[in-house]
Amino acid sequence: MSITLAGMLVTFSGIAVVLAGLMVIPEEAGPFKYVVIAIGWVFIIIGIVVRIYGMKMEKKMEQLKQKK
């Protein structure tokens, strides 16, 4: 599994957690709902960072292959 794909999976899981927090958890849950949504956003941001890092690494490897 490439790093870019792993980042995408982490992002999608974060989106799923946010959607679950918005749609599944009832309003009466109080602050727990906001905690779940915040955790989902953390997963989304981490996934984006991992994807960008993976794309930069793949680009660097392509450039090294072209030099040879």
N, C-alpha and C positions, 0 to 999 in steps of 0.2 A: 504494500500500500504506500502510495506516495504521500509526502507531507501535505501537498496541496489537497488531496482527497481527504486526508484526516482533518484538515482545517475546515473543509466544507461540511463534513459530518458533524463536527463540533458546533458549527454555526447552525445547521439544521436542527440539532438537538436543542440548542438554545431557543430557536424560534418555536419549537414544539412546547418547551417549558413555558414560554411567555404566553402562547395561545392557551395552554391549559390553565394558566393562572388567570387569564381574562375570561375564559368561557366556562371552565369546569368548577373552579373553586367559588363557592357562594360569597355574596357580599358580607354575610354575617361573620366570615372568617376573620375580618378585621385586618390587623397588620400582617398576618401570615400571608395573605394574598400579595401584598406589596413586596414581601421578602422573596416569595417565589418568582415574581416578575423581575426583581433586581438580580436574582441568581441567573435567570434566563438571559438577561442583558449581558451579564459578565461572560457567559458562555459564548454569546454572539460576538462580543469584542475579541475574546481570546481566539475564536475560530478565524476571524478576519485577519488578525495578526499572524497566525500560523500560516494561513493561505498566502499572504504577502511574502513572508519569509521563504516559503517553499517555492514560490514563483521566482523570486530573486535567485535562489540557489539553483533552480533548473536553468535559468537564463545564463548564469555564470558557467555552469557545466557545458552548455551548448557553445559558448564562446571559446572555452578551452578545447573542445572537440574541433572547432573550425580552425583554430590555430595550428593544429597538428596536421 
